[in-house]
Amino acid sequence: MDIYYKSKQIEKVCNQSQVAIVKLGSEIAKKLRLRMVELKAADVLSDISHLPPARLHELEGGRNGELAVDLKHPFRLVFKSNDFRKGMPIDKTKVTAITILEVINYHGK
């Protein structure tokens, strides 16, 4: 899968272990590395492993069009399909490129 990043900052967090550890802590950084390996290895989004559960899910409301995978509760890796069309469902079997948006606890805001 092709992976792009919303900003240089999130790219560093996702690809540099030490940056991730400083920003997120070692447990979340470790899970983030695992999710990034899974995403990079996938041909399409539906390939994301379910063991341990990534819990790939679409977000709703103001985050319509965004997807997330679990890291360490309650943190999620949030991204969007590069070919998302508003009002159209996301076909995970056809998504070959994503943009990483953030690592966040969106329930804690």
C-alpha distances in whole Angstrom, upper triangle without the diagonal:
4,6,10,13,16,18,19,21,18,15,18,19,15,15,19,21,24,23,21,25,27,25,24,27,26,25,22,21,20,19,16,15,15,13,10,10,9,7,5,7,5,5,6,8,11,10,10,14,17,19,20,19,16,18,15,17,18,20,24,26,26,22,22,18,17,15,16,15,18,19,23,25,25,22,19,16,16,13,13,11,11,13,15,19,22,24,21,19,16,14,12,12,11,8,5,6,8,11,12,16,18,19,22,25,25,28,30,30
4,7,10,14,16,16,18,16,13,16,17,14,14,18,20,23,22,21,24,26,24,24,26,26,26,23,21,21,20,17,16,16,14,11,12,12,9,7,10,9,9,9,10,14,13,14,17,20,22,22,22,18,20,17,19,19,21,24,26,25,22,21,18,16,16,16,17,20,20,24,26,26,23,20,16,15,12,12,10,9,12,15,18,21,23,21,20,17,16,14,14,12,9,6,4,6,9,11,14,17,18,22,25,25,28,30,30
4,7,10,12,13,15,12,10,13,14,11,11,15,17,20,19,17,21,23,21,21,23,23,23,20,18,19,17,14,14,15,12,9,11,11,8,7,11,11,11,11,11,15,15,14,17,20,22,21,21,17,19,16,18,18,19,22,24,23,19,20,16,14,14,14,15,18,18,21,23,23,20,17,13,12,10,10,10,9,13,15,18,21,23,21,20,17,17,15,16,14,11,9,6,5,6,7,11,13,15,18,21,22,25,27,27
4,7,9,10,12,10,8,12,13,11,12,15,18,20,18,17,21,22,20,20,23,24,24,20,19,20,19,15,15,17,15,12,14,15,11,11,14,14,15,15,14,18,18,17,20,23,25,24,23,19,21,18,19,18,19,22,24,22,18,19,16,14,14,15,16,19,19,22,24,24,20,17,13,12,9,10,10,9,13,14,18,20,23,21,21,18,19,17,19,17,13,11,8,6,4,6,9,12,14,18,21,21,25,26,25
4,5,7,9,7,6,9,10,9,11,14,16,18,15,15,19,19,17,17,21,22,22,19,17,19,18,14,15,17,15,12,15,16,13,13,17,17,18,17,16,20,20,18,21,24,25,24,23,20,21,18,19,18,18,21,22,20,17,18,16,14,14,14,16,18,18,21,23,22,18,15,12,11,9,10,12,11,15,15,19,20,23,23,22,19,21,19,21,19,16,14,11,8,5,5,6,9,12,15,18,19,22,23,23
4,7,8,7,8,11,12,11,13,16,18,20,17,16,20,20,17,18,21,23,23,20,18,21,20,16,18,20,17,15,18,19,16,16,20,20,21,20,18,22,23,21,24,26,27,26,25,21,22,19,19,18,17,20,20,17,15,17,15,13,14,15,17,19,19,22,23,21,18,16,12,11,9,10,12,11,15,15,18,19,22,22,22,19,22,20,23,21,17,17,13,10,6,6,5,8,11,14,17,17,21,22,20
4,5,5,6,9,10,11,12,14,17,18,14,15,18,18,15,17,20,22,23,20,18,21,20,17,18,20,18,16,19,21,18,18,22,22,23,23,21,25,25,23,26,28,29,28,27,23,24,22,22,21,21,23,23,20,18,20,18,16,17,17,19,21,20,22,24,23,19,17,14,13,12,14,16,15,18,19,22,22,26,26,26,23,25,24,26,24,21,20,16,13,10,9,8,9,12,15,18,19,22,23,21
4,6,5,6,9,10,10,11,15,15,12,13,17,16,14,16,19,21,22,19,17,20,20,16,17,20,19,16,19,21,18,18,22,23,24,24,23,26,26,24,27,29,30,28,28,24,26,24,25,24,24,26,27,24,21,24,22,19,20,20,21,22,21,23,25,24,20,19,16,16,15,16,18,17,21,22,25,26,29,29,29,26,28,26,28,26,23,21,18,15,12,11,11,11,14,16,20,21,25,25,24
4,5,5,6,9,10,10,13,13,9,10,14,13,11,13,16,18,19,17,15,18,18,15,16,19,18,15,19,21,19,19,22,23,25,25,23,27,27,24,26,28,29,27,27,23,25,23,24,24,23,25,26,23,21,23,22,19,20,19,19,20,18,20,22,21,17,17,14,14,15,17,20,19,23,23,26,27,30,30,29,27,29,26,29,28,24,23,19,17,13,11,10,10,11,14,17,19,22,22,21
4,5,5,6,9,10,12,13,10,9,13,13,10,12,15,16,17,14,12,15,15,12,13,16,14,12,16,17,15,16,19,20,22,22,20,23,23,21,23,24,25,24,23,20,21,19,20,20,19,22,23,21,18,20,19,16,16,15,16,17,15,17,19,18,15,13,10,11,11,14,16,17,20,20,24,24,27,27,26,23,25,23,25,25,21,20,16,13,10,7,7,6,8,11,15,16,20,20,19
4,6,5,6,8,11,13,10,10,14,14,13,14,17,17,19,16,13,16,16,12,12,15,14,11,14,16,14,13,17,18,20,20,19,22,22,20,22,24,25,24,23,20,22,20,22,22,22,24,26,23,20,22,20,18,17,16,17,18,17,19,21,21,17,15,12,13,12,15,16,16,20,21,24,25,28,28,27,24,25,23,25,24,20,18,15,13,10,8,9,9,11,14,18,19,23,23,23
4,5,5,5,8,9,7,8,11,11,10,12,15,15,17,15,12,14,15,12,12,15,15,12,15,17,16,15,19,21,23,23,22,25,24,22,24,26,26,24,25,21,24,22,24,24,24,27,28,26,23,25,24,21,20,19,19,19,17,19,22,21,18,17,14,15,15,18,20,20,24,24,28,29,32,31,30,27,28,26,28,27,23,22,19,16,14,11,12,11,12,15,19,21,24,24,24
4,6,6,7,8,5,5,8,9,7,9,11,12,14,11,8,11,12,9,10,13,13,11,14,16,15,15,19,20,23,23,21,24,23,20,22,23,23,22,22,19,21,20,22,22,22,25,26,24,21,24,23,19,18,16,16,16,14,15,18,18,14,13,11,13,14,17,20,20,24,24,28,28,31,30,29,26,28,25,27,27,23,22,19,16,14,11,11,9,9,12,15,18,21,20,21
4,6,8,10,8,7,10,12,11,11,13,13,14,11,8,10,11,7,7,10,9,7,10,12,11,11,15,16,19,19,18,21,20,17,18,20,21,19,19,16,19,17,19,20,21,24,26,24,21,23,21,18,16,14,14,14,12,15,18,18,14,12,10,12,12,15,17,18,22,22,26,27,29,28,27,24,25,22,24,23,20,18,16,13,12,9,10,9,9,13,16,18,21,21,22
4,6,9,8,8,11,13,13,13,15,14,15,13,10,11,12,9,8,11,11,8,10,13,12,11,14,17,19,20,19,22,21,18,20,22,22,21,21,19,21,20,22,24,24,27,29,27,24,26,24,21,19,18,17,17,15,18,21,21,17,16,13,15,15,18,19,20,23,24,28,29,32,31,29,26,27,24,25,25,21,19,17,15,14,11,14,13,13,16,20,22,25,25,25
4,6,5,6,9,10,11,12,13,12,15,13,9,11,13,11,9,13,14,11,13,16,16,15,18,20,23,24,23,26,24,21,22,24,24,22,23,21,24,23,25,26,27,30,32,30,27,29,27,24,22,20,19,19,16,18,21,22,18,18,15,18,18,21,23,23,27,28,31,33,35,34,33,29,30,27,29,28,25,23,21,19,17,15,16,15,14,17,20,23,26,25,26
4,5,5,6,9,10,10,10,9,11,11,7,8,11,9,8,11,13,11,13,16,16,16,18,21,24,25,23,26,24,21,22,23,22,21,22,20,23,23,25,27,27,30,32,30,27,30,28,25,23,20,19,18,15,16,19,20,17,17,15,18,19,23,24,25,29,30,33,34,37,36,34,30,31,28,30,30,26,25,23,21,19,16,18,16,14,17,20,23,25,24,26
4,5,5,6,9,10,10,9,12,12,9,10,14,12,11,15,16,15,16,20,20,20,22,24,27,28,27,29,28,25,25,27,26,24,25,23,26,26,28,29,29,32,34,32,29,32,30,27,25,23,21,20,17,18,21,21,18,19,17,20,22,25,27,28,32,32,36,36,39,38,37,33,34,31,33,33,30,28,26,24,22,19,19,17,15,18,20,23,26,25,26
4,5,5,6,8,9,10,13,12,9,12,14,12,12,15,16,15,17,20,19,19,22,24,27,27,26,29,27,24,25,27,26,24,25,22,25,24,26,27,27,30,31,29,26,29,28,24,23,21,20,19,16,17,20,20,17,17,16,18,19,23,25,26,29,30,33,34,36,36,34,31,33,30,32,32,28,27,24,22,19,16,16,14,13,15,18,21,24,22,23
4,5,5,6,7,8,10,8,5,9,10,8,9,12,13,12,14,17,17,17,20,22,25,25,23,26,25,21,22,23,23,21,21,19,21,21,23,24,24,27,28,26,24,26,25,22,21,18,17,16,13,13,16,16,13,14,12,15,17,20,23,24,28,28,31,32,34,34,32,29,30,27,29,30,26,25,22,20,18,14,15,12,10,13,15,18,21,20,21
4,6,5,4,5,8,8,5,8,11,10,10,14,15,15,17,19,20,20,23,25,28,28,26,28,27,24,24,24,23,21,22,20,23,23,25,27,26,29,31,29,26,29,28,25,23,20,19,17,13,13,16,17,14,15,15,18,20,24,26,28,31,31,34,35,37,37,35,32,33,30,32,33,29,28,26,23,21,18,18,15,13,14,16,20,22,20,22
4,6,6,8,11,10,9,12,14,13,14,17,18,17,20,22,22,23,26,27,31,31,28,31,30,27,27,28,27,24,25,23,25,25,27,28,27,30,31,29,27,30,29,26,25,22,21,19,16,16,18,18,15,17,17,19,21,25,28,29,32,32,35,36,38,38,36,34,35,32,35,35,31,30,28,25,22,19,19,15,13,15,17,20,22,20,21
4,6,9,11,9,8,12,13,12,13,17,17,16,19,21,21,22,25,26,29,29,26,29,28,25,26,26,26,23,24,21,23,23,24,25,24,26,27,25,23,26,26,22,22,19,18,17,14,14,16,15,13,14,14,16,18,22,25,26,30,29,32,32,35,35,33,31,32,30,32,32,29,28,25,22,20,16,15,12,10,11,13,16,19,17,17
4,7,8,6,6,10,10,9,12,14,14,15,18,19,19,21,23,24,28,27,25,27,26,23,23,23,23,20,20,18,20,20,22,23,22,25,26,24,22,25,25,21,20,17,16,14,11,10,12,12,10,11,12,15,17,21,24,26,29,28,32,32,34,33,32,29,31,28,31,31,28,27,25,22,20,16,15,12,9,10,11,14,16,15,16
4,6,6,6,9,10,11,12,15,16,16,18,20,21,22,24,26,29,29,27,28,27,24,24,24,23,20,21,19,21,22,24,26,25,28,29,28,25,28,28,24,23,19,18,15,12,11,13,13,11,14,14,18,20,24,27,29,32,32,35,35,37,36,35,32,33,30,33,33,30,30,28,25,23,19,19,15,12,13,14,17,19,17,19
4,6,5,6,9,10,10,12,14,15,17,19,20,21,23,25,28,28,26,28,26,23,22,22,21,18,19,18,21,22,24,26,26,29,31,30,27,30,29,26,24,20,18,15,12,11,14,15,13,15,15,19,21,25,28,30,33,32,36,36,38,37,35,32,33,30,32,33,30,29,27,25,24,20,20,17,14,15,16,20,21,20,22
4,5,5,6,9,10,11,13,14,16,17,19,20,22,23,27,27,24,25,24,20,19,19,18,15,16,15,18,19,22,24,24,27,29,28,26,28,28,24,22,18,15,13,9,7,10,12,11,13,14,18,20,24,26,29,32,31,35,35,36,36,33,30,31,28,30,31,28,28,27,24,23,20,20,17,13,14,14,18,19,18,21
4,5,5,6,9,10,11,12,14,15,16,18,20,21,25,24,22,23,22,18,18,18,17,14,15,13,16,17,19,21,20,24,26,25,22,25,24,20,18,15,12,10,6,6,9,10,8,9,10,14,17,20,23,25,28,28,31,31,33,32,30,27,28,25,27,29,25,25,24,21,20,16,16,13,9,11,11,15,16,16,18
4,5,5,6,9,10,10,12,14,15,16,18,20,23,24,21,23,22,18,18,19,18,16,17,15,17,18,20,22,22,26,28,26,23,26,25,21,19,16,14,12,9,9,12,13,11,11,11,14,17,20,23,25,28,28,31,32,34,33,31,28,29,25,27,28,25,24,22,20,19,15,16,13,10,12,14,17,19,19,20
4,5,5,6,9,10,11,13,15,16,17,19,22,23,21,22,21,17,16,17,16,13,15,14,17,18,21,23,23,27,29,29,25,28,26,23,20,17,14,12,9,9,13,15,12,13,13,16,18,22,24,26,29,29,32,33,35,34,31,28,29,25,27,28,25,24,23,21,20,17,18,16,13,15,16,20,21,21,23
4,5,5,6,9,10,11,12,14,15,17,20,20,18,19,18,14,13,14,13,10,11,10,13,14,17,19,20,24,26,26,23,25,23,20,17,13,10,9,5,7,10,12,10,10,10,14,16,19,21,23,26,26,30,30,32,30,28,25,25,22,24,25,22,22,21,19,18,15,17,14,11,13,14,17,19,19,21
4,5,5,6,9,10,10,12,14,15,19,19,16,18,17,14,14,15,15,13,13,11,14,14,16,18,19,22,25,24,21,23,21,17,15,12,10,9,6,9,12,13,10,9,7,11,13,16,18,20,24,23,27,28,30,28,26,23,24,20,23,23,20,20,18,16,15,12,13,11,9,11,13,16,18,19,20
4,6,5,6,9,10,11,12,14,18,18,17,19,17,14,14,16,15,14,15,13,16,16,19,21,22,26,28,27,24,25,24,20,18,15,12,12,10,12,15,17,14,13,11,14,15,18,20,21,25,25,29,30,32,30,28,25,25,21,23,24,21,19,18,16,16,13,15,14,12,15,17,20,22,23,24
4,5,5,6,9,10,11,12,16,17,15,16,14,11,11,12,11,10,12,10,13,14,17,20,21,25,28,27,24,25,23,20,17,14,11,11,9,11,15,16,14,13,11,15,16,19,20,22,24,25,28,30,31,30,27,23,23,20,21,22,20,19,18,17,17,15,17,16,14,16,18,20,22,23,25
4,5,5,6,9,10,11,14,14,12,14,12,9,9,11,11,10,10,8,11,11,14,16,18,21,24,24,20,22,20,16,13,11,8,9,8,11,14,15,12,10,8,11,12,15,16,18,21,21,25,26,27,26,23,20,20,16,18,19,16,16,15,13,14,12,14,13,12,14,16,18,20,21,23
4,5,5,6,8,10,13,14,12,15,13,10,12,14,15,14,14,11,14,13,16,18,19,23,26,25,21,22,20,17,14,12,10,12,11,14,17,18,14,12,9,12,12,14,15,17,20,20,24,26,28,26,24,20,20,17,18,19,16,14,13,12,12,10,13,13,12,15,18,19,22,23,24
4,6,5,6,9,12,13,13,15,12,10,11,14,14,13,14,12,15,15,18,20,22,26,29,28,24,25,23,20,17,15,13,14,13,16,19,20,17,15,13,15,15,17,17,19,22,23,26,28,30,28,26,22,21,18,18,19,17,15,14,14,15,13,17,16,16,19,21,23,25,26,28
4,6,5,6,10,11,10,11,9,6,7,10,11,11,12,9,13,12,15,18,20,24,27,27,23,23,21,18,15,13,11,12,12,16,18,20,17,15,12,14,14,16,16,18,20,21,25,26,28,25,23,19,18,15,15,16,14,13,13,13,15,14,17,17,16,19,21,22,24,26,28
4,5,5,8,9,7,10,8,7,9,12,14,14,13,10,13,11,14,16,18,22,25,24,20,21,18,15,13,12,10,13,13,17,19,20,17,14,11,12,11,12,12,14,16,17,21,23,25,23,20,16,16,12,13,14,11,10,10,9,11,10,14,15,15,18,20,21,23,25,26
4,6,8,10,10,13,11,10,12,15,16,17,17,14,17,15,18,19,21,25,28,27,23,23,20,18,16,15,14,16,16,19,22,23,20,17,14,15,13,15,14,15,17,19,23,25,27,25,23,19,18,15,15,15,13,10,10,10,12,12,16,17,17,20,23,24,27,28,29
4,7,9,10,12,9,9,10,14,15,16,16,14,17,15,19,20,23,27,30,29,26,25,22,20,18,17,15,17,17,21,23,25,22,19,16,18,16,17,16,17,19,21,25,27,29,26,24,20,18,15,14,15,13,11,12,13,15,15,19,20,20,23,25,26,29,30,32
4,5,7,8,5,6,9,12,14,15,15,13,15,13,16,18,21,24,27,27,24,23,20,18,16,15,14,17,17,21,23,24,22,18,16,17,15,15,14,15,17,18,22,24,25,23,20,16,15,11,11,11,10,8,10,11,14,15,18,20,20,23,25,25,28,30,31
4,7,8,7,9,12,15,17,19,18,16,18,15,18,19,22,25,28,28,24,23,20,19,17,17,17,20,21,24,26,27,25,21,19,19,16,16,13,14,15,17,20,23,25,21,19,16,13,11,9,9,8,6,9,12,15,16,20,22,22,25,27,28,30,32,33
4,6,6,8,11,14,17,18,17,15,16,13,15,15,19,22,25,25,21,20,17,16,14,15,15,18,20,23,25,25,23,20,17,16,14,13,11,12,13,14,17,20,21,18,16,12,10,7,6,6,5,5,8,10,14,15,18,20,21,23,25,25,27,30,31
4,5,6,10,12,15,16,14,12,12,9,11,12,15,18,22,22,18,17,14,13,10,11,11,15,17,20,22,22,20,16,14,13,11,11,9,12,12,13,16,18,19,16,14,10,9,5,6,7,5,7,8,9,12,13,16,17,18,20,22,22,24,27,27
4,6,8,10,13,15,13,11,11,9,11,12,16,19,22,23,20,18,16,15,12,13,12,15,18,21,22,22,21,17,16,16,14,14,12,15,15,15,18,20,20,17,14,11,9,5,5,8,8,10,12,12,16,16,19,20,20,22,23,23,25,28,29
4,6,9,12,13,12,11,12,10,13,15,19,22,26,26,23,22,19,17,14,14,13,15,17,21,22,23,21,18,16,17,16,16,14,17,17,18,21,23,24,21,18,14,12,9,8,10,10,10,13,13,17,17,20,21,21,23,24,25,26,29,30
4,7,9,10,9,7,9,8,11,14,17,20,24,24,21,20,18,16,12,12,9,12,13,17,18,19,18,15,13,14,14,15,14,17,18,18,22,23,24,21,18,15,14,10,10,13,11,12,13,13,15,15,18,18,18,20,21,22,23,26,27
4,6,7,7,7,9,9,13,16,19,22,26,27,23,23,21,19,15,13,11,12,13,16,18,19,18,16,15,16,16,18,18,20,22,22,25,27,27,24,21,18,17,13,13,16,15,15,17,16,19,18,20,20,19,21,22,23,24,26,28
4,6,4,6,7,8,12,15,18,21,25,26,23,23,21,19,15,13,10,11,13,15,16,18,17,15,15,17,18,19,19,23,24,23,26,27,27,25,21,19,18,14,15,18,17,18,20,19,21,20,22,21,20,21,21,22,22,25,27
3,5,7,9,12,15,19,21,24,28,29,26,26,25,22,18,16,12,12,13,14,16,18,18,16,17,19,20,22,22,25,27,26,30,31,31,29,25,22,21,18,19,21,20,21,22,21,23,21,24,23,20,22,22,23,24,26,28
4,6,9,11,15,18,20,24,27,28,25,26,24,22,18,15,11,10,10,11,13,16,15,14,15,18,19,22,23,26,27,27,30,31,31,29,26,23,22,19,20,23,21,22,23,21,23,21,22,21,19,20,19,21,22,23,26
4,5,8,11,15,17,20,24,25,22,22,21,19,15,12,9,8,10,11,12,14,14,12,13,16,17,19,20,24,25,24,27,28,28,26,23,20,20,16,18,21,19,21,21,20,21,19,21,19,17,18,18,19,19,21,24
4,6,9,12,14,18,21,22,19,19,18,15,12,9,5,5,8,10,11,13,12,10,10,12,13,16,17,20,22,21,24,25,25,23,20,17,17,14,16,18,17,18,18,16,17,15,17,16,14,15,15,17,17,20,22
4,6,10,12,15,19,20,17,17,16,14,10,8,5,6,9,12,11,12,12,10,11,12,14,15,16,20,21,20,23,23,23,21,18,16,16,13,16,18,17,18,19,17,18,16,17,17,15,15,15,15,16,19,21
4,7,10,13,17,18,15,14,13,11,7,6,5,7,11,14,14,14,13,10,10,10,11,12,13,16,17,16,19,19,20,18,15,12,13,10,13,15,13,15,15,13,15,14,15,15,14,15,15,15,16,19,21
4,6,10,13,15,12,11,11,9,6,6,7,9,13,15,15,14,13,10,11,10,11,11,12,16,17,15,17,17,17,16,12,11,12,10,14,15,14,16,16,14,15,14,15,15,15,15,15,14,15,18,19
4,7,10,12,9,8,7,6,4,6,9,12,15,18,17,16,15,12,12,10,10,9,11,14,15,12,14,13,13,12,10,8,11,10,14,15,13,16,16,13,14,14,14,15,15,15,15,13,15,18,19
4,7,8,6,6,7,6,6,7,10,12,15,18,16,15,14,11,12,9,10,10,12,15,16,13,15,13,13,14,12,11,14,14,18,18,16,19,18,15,15,14,13,13,14,13,13,11,12,15,15
4,6,5,5,8,8,9,11,14,16,19,21,19,17,17,14,15,12,13,12,14,17,17,14,15,12,12,13,12,12,16,16,20,20,18,21,20,18,17,17,15,16,17,15,15,12,13,16,16
4,5,5,9,10,12,14,17,19,21,23,21,19,18,17,17,14,15,14,17,19,19,15,15,13,13,15,14,15,19,19,23,23,21,24,23,20,19,19,16,17,18,16,16,12,13,16,15
4,6,9,9,12,14,17,19,21,23,21,19,18,16,16,13,14,13,16,18,18,15,15,12,13,16,16,16,20,20,24,24,21,24,22,19,17,17,14,15,17,15,15,11,13,15,14
4,6,6,8,10,14,16,18,20,19,17,16,13,13,10,10,10,13,15,16,12,13,11,13,14,14,13,17,17,21,20,18,20,18,15,14,14,11,12,14,13,13,10,12,15,14
4,6,8,11,15,17,20,23,21,19,18,15,15,12,11,9,11,14,14,10,11,8,9,11,10,10,14,15,19,18,16,19,17,15,15,15,13,15,17,16,17,14,15,18,17
4,7,10,14,17,20,22,22,20,19,15,14,11,9,6,8,10,10,7,8,7,9,9,8,8,11,12,16,15,12,15,14,11,12,13,12,14,16,16,18,15,18,20,20
4,7,11,14,16,19,18,17,15,12,10,7,6,5,7,10,11,9,11,11,12,12,11,9,13,12,16,15,13,15,13,10,10,10,9,11,13,13,14,12,15,18,17
4,7,10,13,16,16,15,13,10,8,6,5,6,8,11,13,11,14,14,15,14,12,9,12,10,14,14,12,14,13,10,10,10,10,11,12,12,14,12,14,17,18
4,7,9,12,12,12,10,6,5,4,6,8,11,14,16,14,17,17,18,18,15,13,15,12,16,17,14,16,14,11,11,10,10,10,9,10,11,11,13,15,16
4,7,10,11,11,9,6,5,7,9,11,13,17,19,17,20,21,22,21,18,15,16,13,16,18,15,16,15,13,13,11,12,11,10,11,12,12,14,16,18
4,6,7,8,6,5,6,9,12,15,17,20,22,21,24,24,25,24,21,19,20,17,20,21,19,20,19,16,16,14,14,12,10,10,10,12,12,14,17
4,6,8,5,5,7,10,13,16,19,22,24,23,26,27,28,27,24,22,23,20,22,24,21,21,20,17,17,14,14,12,9,10,10,12,14,15,17
4,6,5,7,10,13,16,20,22,25,28,27,30,30,31,30,27,25,26,23,26,27,25,25,24,21,21,17,17,14,11,11,10,13,13,14,17
3,5,8,11,14,17,20,23,26,28,27,29,29,30,29,27,25,26,23,26,28,26,27,26,22,22,19,18,15,12,10,8,11,10,11,14
4,7,10,12,16,19,22,25,27,26,28,27,28,28,26,24,26,23,27,28,25,27,25,22,21,18,17,14,10,8,6,8,7,8,11
4,7,9,13,17,20,22,25,23,26,26,27,27,25,22,24,22,25,26,23,24,22,19,18,14,13,10,7,5,4,8,9,9,12
4,6,10,13,16,19,21,20,23,22,24,23,21,19,21,18,21,22,19,20,19,15,14,11,11,8,6,6,6,8,10,11,13
4,7,10,13,16,19,18,21,21,23,22,20,17,19,16,19,20,17,17,15,12,11,8,8,6,5,7,9,10,13,14,15
4,7,11,13,16,14,17,17,19,19,17,15,17,15,18,18,15,16,14,10,9,6,6,5,6,7,10,10,13,15,15
4,7,9,12,11,14,15,17,17,15,12,15,13,16,15,12,13,10,7,5,4,5,7,9,11,14,13,16,18,18
4,6,9,7,11,12,14,13,12,10,12,11,14,13,10,11,9,6,5,7,7,10,13,14,17,15,18,21,20
4,5,5,9,11,14,12,11,8,10,9,11,10,6,8,6,5,7,9,11,14,16,18,20,19,22,24,24
4,6,9,12,15,13,13,10,12,12,14,11,8,8,6,5,6,10,12,15,18,20,23,21,25,27,26
4,6,10,12,10,11,9,10,11,12,9,7,9,8,8,10,14,15,18,21,23,25,24,26,29,28
4,6,9,7,8,7,9,11,13,11,9,11,10,10,11,14,14,17,20,21,23,21,24,26,26
4,6,5,8,8,11,13,15,13,12,15,14,13,14,17,17,20,23,24,25,23,25,28,27
4,5,8,10,13,15,18,16,15,18,17,16,16,18,17,20,23,23,24,22,24,27,25
4,7,9,12,15,18,17,16,19,19,18,19,21,20,23,25,25,26,23,24,28,26
4,7,9,12,14,13,13,17,17,16,18,20,20,23,25,25,26,24,25,29,28
4,6,9,12,11,11,15,16,15,17,19,19,22,23,24,24,22,24,27,27
4,6,9,8,8,12,12,12,14,16,17,19,21,22,23,21,23,26,26
4,5,6,7,10,12,13,16,18,19,22,23,24,25,24,25,29,29
4,5,5,9,11,11,14,16,18,20,21,22,23,22,24,27,28
4,6,8,11,13,17,18,21,23,24,25,27,26,28,31,32
4,6,9,11,15,17,20,22,24,26,28,27,29,32,32
4,6,7,11,14,16,19,20,22,24,24,26,29,29
4,7,11,13,16,19,21,23,26,25,28,30,31
4,7,10,13,16,18,21,24,23,26,28,28
4,6,9,12,14,17,20,19,23,25,25
4,6,9,12,15,18,18,21,23,22
4,6,9,12,15,15,18,20,20
4,7,9,13,12,16,17,16
4,6,10,10,14,14,14
4,7,9,12,13,13
4,6,9,9,9
4,5,6,7
4,5,6
4,6
4
